[in-house]
């Protein structure tokens, strides 16, 4: 997800896989490649700590921001106007869950399920672009 909640990459795996095991596949699968001179930040939780994950993040030209458990809560209490960044991914999962066909997987083939998720992500992007175009004209 980018900072506005627009999906940039998609990887479908089993629910019993750790997120960090798919980090490289997610970063390699980006649909939009950022311009060379821009600073790219990657916000992650405690599951992405460790040398292998940090090497992958830095190899893809991201600046890692890995928060420990409870660190955001402390920042929210101590820094006025602080807004946590990880909620964007959770919000996007909620948007995907609103597509009732995706909520419970009935497709037997992973290609069919992945195509439905791509369609849902495209609809989410269209809605975001539509909202931005209304605001900025």
PyMOL commands that place a pseudoatom at each C-alpha (Angstrom):
pseudoatom trace, name=CA, resn=UNK, resi=1, chain=A, elem=C, hetatm=0, pos=[0.000, 0.000, 0.000]
pseudoatom trace, name=CA, resn=UNK, resi=2, chain=A, elem=C, hetatm=0, pos=[1.083, 3.516, -0.573]
pseudoatom trace, name=CA, resn=UNK, resi=3, chain=A, elem=C, hetatm=0, pos=[0.395, 6.294, 1.901]
pseudoatom trace, name=CA, resn=UNK, resi=4, chain=A, elem=C, hetatm=0, pos=[-3.108, 6.818, 0.473]
pseudoatom trace, name=CA, resn=UNK, resi=5, chain=A, elem=C, hetatm=0, pos=[-4.124, 3.143, 0.724]
pseudoatom trace, name=CA, resn=UNK, resi=6, chain=A, elem=C, hetatm=0, pos=[-3.727, 2.281, -2.962]
pseudoatom trace, name=CA, resn=UNK, resi=7, chain=A, elem=C, hetatm=0, pos=[-2.535, -1.324, -3.456]
pseudoatom trace, name=CA, resn=UNK, resi=8, chain=A, elem=C, hetatm=0, pos=[0.890, -1.495, -5.132]
pseudoatom trace, name=CA, resn=UNK, resi=9, chain=A, elem=C, hetatm=0, pos=[1.584, -5.223, -4.969]
pseudoatom trace, name=CA, resn=UNK, resi=10, chain=A, elem=C, hetatm=0, pos=[-0.238, -8.484, -4.365]
pseudoatom trace, name=CA, resn=UNK, resi=11, chain=A, elem=C, hetatm=0, pos=[0.961, -11.948, -3.340]
pseudoatom trace, name=CA, resn=UNK, resi=12, chain=A, elem=C, hetatm=0, pos=[-1.417, -14.802, -2.501]
pseudoatom trace, name=CA, resn=UNK, resi=13, chain=A, elem=C, hetatm=0, pos=[-0.177, -17.439, -0.030]
pseudoatom trace, name=CA, resn=UNK, resi=14, chain=A, elem=C, hetatm=0, pos=[-1.597, -19.778, 2.544]
pseudoatom trace, name=CA, resn=UNK, resi=15, chain=A, elem=C, hetatm=0, pos=[-2.749, -18.341, 5.845]
pseudoatom trace, name=CA, resn=UNK, resi=16, chain=A, elem=C, hetatm=0, pos=[-0.125, -20.358, 7.694]
pseudoatom trace, name=CA, resn=UNK, resi=17, chain=A, elem=C, hetatm=0, pos=[2.836, -18.518, 6.081]
pseudoatom trace, name=CA, resn=UNK, resi=18, chain=A, elem=C, hetatm=0, pos=[4.711, -15.769, 7.894]
pseudoatom trace, name=CA, resn=UNK, resi=19, chain=A, elem=C, hetatm=0, pos=[4.433, -12.335, 6.267]
pseudoatom trace, name=CA, resn=UNK, resi=20, chain=A, elem=C, hetatm=0, pos=[8.180, -11.798, 6.354]
pseudoatom trace, name=CA, resn=UNK, resi=21, chain=A, elem=C, hetatm=0, pos=[8.730, -14.888, 4.170]
pseudoatom trace, name=CA, resn=UNK, resi=22, chain=A, elem=C, hetatm=0, pos=[6.897, -13.104, 1.321]
pseudoatom trace, name=CA, resn=UNK, resi=23, chain=A, elem=C, hetatm=0, pos=[8.543, -9.693, 1.754]
pseudoatom trace, name=CA, resn=UNK, resi=24, chain=A, elem=C, hetatm=0, pos=[10.812, -10.001, -1.267]
pseudoatom trace, name=CA, resn=UNK, resi=25, chain=A, elem=C, hetatm=0, pos=[7.988, -11.252, -3.507]
pseudoatom trace, name=CA, resn=UNK, resi=26, chain=A, elem=C, hetatm=0, pos=[5.773, -8.342, -2.451]
pseudoatom trace, name=CA, resn=UNK, resi=27, chain=A, elem=C, hetatm=0, pos=[8.474, -5.742, -3.068]
pseudoatom trace, name=CA, resn=UNK, resi=28, chain=A, elem=C, hetatm=0, pos=[9.437, -7.335, -6.416]
pseudoatom trace, name=CA, resn=UNK, resi=29, chain=A, elem=C, hetatm=0, pos=[5.792, -7.387, -7.502]
pseudoatom trace, name=CA, resn=UNK, resi=30, chain=A, elem=C, hetatm=0, pos=[5.214, -3.631, -7.267]
pseudoatom trace, name=CA, resn=UNK, resi=31, chain=A, elem=C, hetatm=0, pos=[3.009, -2.391, -10.076]
pseudoatom trace, name=CA, resn=UNK, resi=32, chain=A, elem=C, hetatm=0, pos=[4.214, 1.204, -9.820]
pseudoatom trace, name=CA, resn=UNK, resi=33, chain=A, elem=C, hetatm=0, pos=[7.957, 1.771, -9.702]
pseudoatom trace, name=CA, resn=UNK, resi=34, chain=A, elem=C, hetatm=0, pos=[8.818, 5.044, -7.938]
pseudoatom trace, name=CA, resn=UNK, resi=35, chain=A, elem=C, hetatm=0, pos=[11.074, 7.632, -9.596]
pseudoatom trace, name=CA, resn=UNK, resi=36, chain=A, elem=C, hetatm=0, pos=[14.794, 7.197, -8.857]
pseudoatom trace, name=CA, resn=UNK, resi=37, chain=A, elem=C, hetatm=0, pos=[15.282, 10.377, -6.813]
pseudoatom trace, name=CA, resn=UNK, resi=38, chain=A, elem=C, hetatm=0, pos=[12.374, 9.918, -4.390]
pseudoatom trace, name=CA, resn=UNK, resi=39, chain=A, elem=C, hetatm=0, pos=[12.737, 8.759, -0.814]
pseudoatom trace, name=CA, resn=UNK, resi=40, chain=A, elem=C, hetatm=0, pos=[10.709, 5.599, -0.189]
pseudoatom trace, name=CA, resn=UNK, resi=41, chain=A, elem=C, hetatm=0, pos=[9.753, 4.605, 3.370]
pseudoatom trace, name=CA, resn=UNK, resi=42, chain=A, elem=C, hetatm=0, pos=[8.520, 1.182, 4.421]
pseudoatom trace, name=CA, resn=UNK, resi=43, chain=A, elem=C, hetatm=0, pos=[6.576, 1.025, 7.685]
pseudoatom trace, name=CA, resn=UNK, resi=44, chain=A, elem=C, hetatm=0, pos=[6.384, -2.428, 9.252]
pseudoatom trace, name=CA, resn=UNK, resi=45, chain=A, elem=C, hetatm=0, pos=[5.688, -4.131, 12.552]
pseudoatom trace, name=CA, resn=UNK, resi=46, chain=A, elem=C, hetatm=0, pos=[7.831, -6.319, 14.788]
pseudoatom trace, name=CA, resn=UNK, resi=47, chain=A, elem=C, hetatm=0, pos=[7.478, -9.311, 12.453]
pseudoatom trace, name=CA, resn=UNK, resi=48, chain=A, elem=C, hetatm=0, pos=[9.891, -7.654, 10.024]
pseudoatom trace, name=CA, resn=UNK, resi=49, chain=A, elem=C, hetatm=0, pos=[12.790, -7.195, 12.442]
pseudoatom trace, name=CA, resn=UNK, resi=50, chain=A, elem=C, hetatm=0, pos=[16.005, -9.043, 11.810]
pseudoatom trace, name=CA, resn=UNK, resi=51, chain=A, elem=C, hetatm=0, pos=[18.892, -8.904, 9.372]
pseudoatom trace, name=CA, resn=UNK, resi=52, chain=A, elem=C, hetatm=0, pos=[17.331, -10.814, 6.445]
pseudoatom trace, name=CA, resn=UNK, resi=53, chain=A, elem=C, hetatm=0, pos=[14.264, -8.563, 6.329]
pseudoatom trace, name=CA, resn=UNK, resi=54, chain=A, elem=C, hetatm=0, pos=[16.343, -5.396, 6.713]
pseudoatom trace, name=CA, resn=UNK, resi=55, chain=A, elem=C, hetatm=0, pos=[18.642, -6.455, 3.861]
pseudoatom trace, name=CA, resn=UNK, resi=56, chain=A, elem=C, hetatm=0, pos=[15.634, -7.076, 1.585]
pseudoatom trace, name=CA, resn=UNK, resi=57, chain=A, elem=C, hetatm=0, pos=[14.062, -3.726, 2.490]
pseudoatom trace, name=CA, resn=UNK, resi=58, chain=A, elem=C, hetatm=0, pos=[17.294, -1.809, 1.912]
pseudoatom trace, name=CA, resn=UNK, resi=59, chain=A, elem=C, hetatm=0, pos=[18.052, -3.728, -1.323]
pseudoatom trace, name=CA, resn=UNK, resi=60, chain=A, elem=C, hetatm=0, pos=[14.765, -2.405, -2.716]
pseudoatom trace, name=CA, resn=UNK, resi=61, chain=A, elem=C, hetatm=0, pos=[15.792, 1.198, -1.868]
pseudoatom trace, name=CA, resn=UNK, resi=62, chain=A, elem=C, hetatm=0, pos=[13.388, 1.619, 1.043]
pseudoatom trace, name=CA, resn=UNK, resi=63, chain=A, elem=C, hetatm=0, pos=[14.117, 3.304, 4.352]
pseudoatom trace, name=CA, resn=UNK, resi=64, chain=A, elem=C, hetatm=0, pos=[12.903, 0.823, 7.003]
pseudoatom trace, name=CA, resn=UNK, resi=65, chain=A, elem=C, hetatm=0, pos=[10.673, 1.994, 9.843]
pseudoatom trace, name=CA, resn=UNK, resi=66, chain=A, elem=C, hetatm=0, pos=[10.084, -1.125, 11.927]
pseudoatom trace, name=CA, resn=UNK, resi=67, chain=A, elem=C, hetatm=0, pos=[8.070, -0.471, 15.069]
pseudoatom trace, name=CA, resn=UNK, resi=68, chain=A, elem=C, hetatm=0, pos=[8.174, -2.655, 18.138]
pseudoatom trace, name=CA, resn=UNK, resi=69, chain=A, elem=C, hetatm=0, pos=[5.027, -3.703, 19.962]
pseudoatom trace, name=CA, resn=UNK, resi=70, chain=A, elem=C, hetatm=0, pos=[3.641, -0.809, 21.988]
pseudoatom trace, name=CA, resn=UNK, resi=71, chain=A, elem=C, hetatm=0, pos=[5.971, 1.770, 20.454]
pseudoatom trace, name=CA, resn=UNK, resi=72, chain=A, elem=C, hetatm=0, pos=[3.198, 3.413, 18.448]
pseudoatom trace, name=CA, resn=UNK, resi=73, chain=A, elem=C, hetatm=0, pos=[0.947, 3.569, 21.489]
pseudoatom trace, name=CA, resn=UNK, resi=74, chain=A, elem=C, hetatm=0, pos=[3.681, 5.379, 23.430]
pseudoatom trace, name=CA, resn=UNK, resi=75, chain=A, elem=C, hetatm=0, pos=[4.268, 7.781, 20.527]
pseudoatom trace, name=CA, resn=UNK, resi=76, chain=A, elem=C, hetatm=0, pos=[0.550, 8.481, 20.331]
pseudoatom trace, name=CA, resn=UNK, resi=77, chain=A, elem=C, hetatm=0, pos=[0.463, 9.312, 24.053]
pseudoatom trace, name=CA, resn=UNK, resi=78, chain=A, elem=C, hetatm=0, pos=[3.619, 11.433, 24.132]
pseudoatom trace, name=CA, resn=UNK, resi=79, chain=A, elem=C, hetatm=0, pos=[3.622, 13.241, 20.756]
pseudoatom trace, name=CA, resn=UNK, resi=80, chain=A, elem=C, hetatm=0, pos=[0.704, 15.599, 20.110]
pseudoatom trace, name=CA, resn=UNK, resi=81, chain=A, elem=C, hetatm=0, pos=[-0.845, 15.129, 16.679]
pseudoatom trace, name=CA, resn=UNK, resi=82, chain=A, elem=C, hetatm=0, pos=[0.910, 11.787, 16.068]
pseudoatom trace, name=CA, resn=UNK, resi=83, chain=A, elem=C, hetatm=0, pos=[-0.861, 9.527, 13.563]
pseudoatom trace, name=CA, resn=UNK, resi=84, chain=A, elem=C, hetatm=0, pos=[0.197, 5.873, 13.235]
pseudoatom trace, name=CA, resn=UNK, resi=85, chain=A, elem=C, hetatm=0, pos=[1.001, 4.721, 9.682]
pseudoatom trace, name=CA, resn=UNK, resi=86, chain=A, elem=C, hetatm=0, pos=[0.345, 0.969, 9.890]
pseudoatom trace, name=CA, resn=UNK, resi=87, chain=A, elem=C, hetatm=0, pos=[-3.422, 1.402, 9.986]
pseudoatom trace, name=CA, resn=UNK, resi=88, chain=A, elem=C, hetatm=0, pos=[-3.397, 1.965, 6.204]
pseudoatom trace, name=CA, resn=UNK, resi=89, chain=A, elem=C, hetatm=0, pos=[-2.723, -1.719, 5.507]
pseudoatom trace, name=CA, resn=UNK, resi=90, chain=A, elem=C, hetatm=0, pos=[-5.384, -2.817, 7.987]
pseudoatom trace, name=CA, resn=UNK, resi=91, chain=A, elem=C, hetatm=0, pos=[-7.841, -0.436, 6.348]
pseudoatom trace, name=CA, resn=UNK, resi=92, chain=A, elem=C, hetatm=0, pos=[-7.057, -1.911, 2.913]
pseudoatom trace, name=CA, resn=UNK, resi=93, chain=A, elem=C, hetatm=0, pos=[-7.712, -5.419, 4.277]
pseudoatom trace, name=CA, resn=UNK, resi=94, chain=A, elem=C, hetatm=0, pos=[-11.077, -4.146, 5.479]
pseudoatom trace, name=CA, resn=UNK, resi=95, chain=A, elem=C, hetatm=0, pos=[-11.824, -2.776, 1.989]
pseudoatom trace, name=CA, resn=UNK, resi=96, chain=A, elem=C, hetatm=0, pos=[-10.965, -6.167, 0.456]
pseudoatom trace, name=CA, resn=UNK, resi=97, chain=A, elem=C, hetatm=0, pos=[-13.226, -7.910, 2.990]
pseudoatom trace, name=CA, resn=UNK, resi=98, chain=A, elem=C, hetatm=0, pos=[-16.148, -5.794, 1.778]
pseudoatom trace, name=CA, resn=UNK, resi=99, chain=A, elem=C, hetatm=0, pos=[-16.017, -7.721, -1.495]
pseudoatom trace, name=CA, resn=UNK, resi=100, chain=A, elem=C, hetatm=0, pos=[-18.170, -10.582, -0.287]
pseudoatom trace, name=CA, resn=UNK, resi=101, chain=A, elem=C, hetatm=0, pos=[-16.884, -12.972, -2.934]
pseudoatom trace, name=CA, resn=UNK, resi=102, chain=A, elem=C, hetatm=0, pos=[-13.413, -12.685, -1.375]
pseudoatom trace, name=CA, resn=UNK, resi=103, chain=A, elem=C, hetatm=0, pos=[-14.413, -12.922, 2.271]
pseudoatom trace, name=CA, resn=UNK, resi=104, chain=A, elem=C, hetatm=0, pos=[-14.627, -16.727, 2.165]
pseudoatom trace, name=CA, resn=UNK, resi=105, chain=A, elem=C, hetatm=0, pos=[-12.571, -18.432, -0.510]
pseudoatom trace, name=CA, resn=UNK, resi=106, chain=A, elem=C, hetatm=0, pos=[-14.641, -20.861, -2.550]
pseudoatom trace, name=CA, resn=UNK, resi=107, chain=A, elem=C, hetatm=0, pos=[-12.417, -20.928, -5.661]
pseudoatom trace, name=CA, resn=UNK, resi=108, chain=A, elem=C, hetatm=0, pos=[-10.449, -24.134, -5.970]
pseudoatom trace, name=CA, resn=UNK, resi=109, chain=A, elem=C, hetatm=0, pos=[-7.708, -22.682, -8.176]
pseudoatom trace, name=CA, resn=UNK, resi=110, chain=A, elem=C, hetatm=0, pos=[-5.419, -20.008, -6.822]
pseudoatom trace, name=CA, resn=UNK, resi=111, chain=A, elem=C, hetatm=0, pos=[-5.323, -18.258, -10.236]
pseudoatom trace, name=CA, resn=UNK, resi=112, chain=A, elem=C, hetatm=0, pos=[-9.082, -17.617, -10.111]
pseudoatom trace, name=CA, resn=UNK, resi=113, chain=A, elem=C, hetatm=0, pos=[-8.876, -16.293, -6.565]
pseudoatom trace, name=CA, resn=UNK, resi=114, chain=A, elem=C, hetatm=0, pos=[-5.893, -14.077, -7.391]
pseudoatom trace, name=CA, resn=UNK, resi=115, chain=A, elem=C, hetatm=0, pos=[-7.748, -12.667, -10.417]
pseudoatom trace, name=CA, resn=UNK, resi=116, chain=A, elem=C, hetatm=0, pos=[-10.687, -11.728, -8.179]
pseudoatom trace, name=CA, resn=UNK, resi=117, chain=A, elem=C, hetatm=0, pos=[-8.338, -10.013, -5.739]
pseudoatom trace, name=CA, resn=UNK, resi=118, chain=A, elem=C, hetatm=0, pos=[-6.716, -8.089, -8.621]
pseudoatom trace, name=CA, resn=UNK, resi=119, chain=A, elem=C, hetatm=0, pos=[-10.174, -6.983, -9.751]
pseudoatom trace, name=CA, resn=UNK, resi=120, chain=A, elem=C, hetatm=0, pos=[-11.044, -5.851, -6.217]
pseudoatom trace, name=CA, resn=UNK, resi=121, chain=A, elem=C, hetatm=0, pos=[-7.741, -3.918, -5.975]
pseudoatom trace, name=CA, resn=UNK, resi=122, chain=A, elem=C, hetatm=0, pos=[-8.474, -2.266, -9.328]
pseudoatom trace, name=CA, resn=UNK, resi=123, chain=A, elem=C, hetatm=0, pos=[-11.897, -1.190, -8.057]
pseudoatom trace, name=CA, resn=UNK, resi=124, chain=A, elem=C, hetatm=0, pos=[-10.296, 0.191, -4.878]
pseudoatom trace, name=CA, resn=UNK, resi=125, chain=A, elem=C, hetatm=0, pos=[-7.785, 2.154, -7.019]
pseudoatom trace, name=CA, resn=UNK, resi=126, chain=A, elem=C, hetatm=0, pos=[-10.575, 3.485, -9.248]
pseudoatom trace, name=CA, resn=UNK, resi=127, chain=A, elem=C, hetatm=0, pos=[-12.559, 4.644, -6.228]
pseudoatom trace, name=CA, resn=UNK, resi=128, chain=A, elem=C, hetatm=0, pos=[-9.481, 6.362, -4.777]
pseudoatom trace, name=CA, resn=UNK, resi=129, chain=A, elem=C, hetatm=0, pos=[-8.671, 8.112, -8.064]
pseudoatom trace, name=CA, resn=UNK, resi=130, chain=A, elem=C, hetatm=0, pos=[-12.299, 9.152, -8.464]
pseudoatom trace, name=CA, resn=UNK, resi=131, chain=A, elem=C, hetatm=0, pos=[-12.272, 10.666, -4.958]
pseudoatom trace, name=CA, resn=UNK, resi=132, chain=A, elem=C, hetatm=0, pos=[-8.967, 12.498, -5.573]
pseudoatom trace, name=CA, resn=UNK, resi=133, chain=A, elem=C, hetatm=0, pos=[-10.164, 13.875, -8.918]
pseudoatom trace, name=CA, resn=UNK, resi=134, chain=A, elem=C, hetatm=0, pos=[-13.312, 15.263, -7.261]
pseudoatom trace, name=CA, resn=UNK, resi=135, chain=A, elem=C, hetatm=0, pos=[-11.243, 16.995, -4.592]
pseudoatom trace, name=CA, resn=UNK, resi=136, chain=A, elem=C, hetatm=0, pos=[-8.576, 18.420, -6.910]
pseudoatom trace, name=CA, resn=UNK, resi=137, chain=A, elem=C, hetatm=0, pos=[-10.759, 18.878, -9.986]
for i in range(1, 137): cmd.bond("trace and resi %d" % i, "trace and resi %d" % (i + 1))
show_as sticks, trace
zoom trace
